[in-house]
Amino acid sequence: MMSTNKSLLLAALMSALLLHLCSKSEAASNFDCCLGYRHHVLHPMWIVSYTEQRANEACDINAIIFHTRRNLSVCADPKKKWVKQVLRVLSLRAKKI
């Protein structure tokens, strides 16, 4: 009887620990990494700012994350021509301010 109670207690503690670790790893991997790219062109008029994601840091791929007027984050391939053009427009816009 005592052995069964200890086993149940150990199982409950292990379950709680596993649940805690899973929630921590989800939170750590969910800090806005791009996992893929948007394939459609995004007009510069809708973009407020951008950030760069580097594969050699915490995320798996290089990406430009465009932040839109509607508070959306759009992941784009930094090698694409349209992305480079948008970055150029944003750079010119920043120089005017």
N, C-alpha and C positions, 0 to 999 in steps of 0.2 A: 504494500500500500504506500509506504513512504517513498519507495523507489519510483513509483508511478507519478507521485506528486512532484518529485524532483525532475523527472523527465518532462512533465508537462510545463513546469516552470522554465526549464532550459529551452524547450521548444518555443514557448511564448517570448522569451528574451531574444532568442535567435531571430524569430520572425520580426520583432520590433527593430532589431539592429539592421536586418536586411531591408526593411521598409525605409528606415532612416537613410541608409546608404544609397538606395535607389533614388530617393527624392533629392539627395545632395548631388548625385551625378547628373540627374536630369537638369537641375538648376545650373550646374557648371557648364553643361554642354548647350544650354539654351540662352547664352548671352549674345544673341543676335549674330550668329555665324551664317553666312550664305552657304547653302549646300548645292545650289545650282544657279543658273543665269536666266534672266528674262530674255526672250528672243526677239521681242517687238521693240521698235524704236520708241524711246520716251522723249517727248518734246521738252527742250530746255525751259520753256515757259512754266512748266509745272514743277520744276525742281528748285528747292530752296537752298539745299546744301548737299554735300556728299562726304563720305568717309572712305578710306581705303582699308581693305582687309588683306592681310598678307598671309600666305600659306605657311610661312616659316614661323608664324606666331601661334596663336591658339586655334586657328581654324584650318580647314583642309585645302581650301582653294583661294587663289588670288581673286579679288573682286572689288568693284567699285559699288558702294552702297549709296544710291541716290535717295535723298529724303525729299518727299514731295510736299506740296501745299496742303494736302489732305492727311498729313502725318503718316504716310505710308513709306516703307523702306523697300526699295527695288534693287535687287542684285543684278549687276551687269558684268559682262566679260570685259576686262580692261584692254584686251587685244582687239576688240571690235572697232571698226571705223566710226560708227555712230557714237560710241562711248567716248572716244578720243575727241570727236567734234563737240560733244556736249561739255566735256571738261574744258575745252578751249573757250567756249561761250561763257561758262561759269567763271573762268579765270579773268576774262575781259570784263565781265560784270563786276567782279570783285575789285578790279583796278579803278573802275569808275566811282566806286563808293568812297 
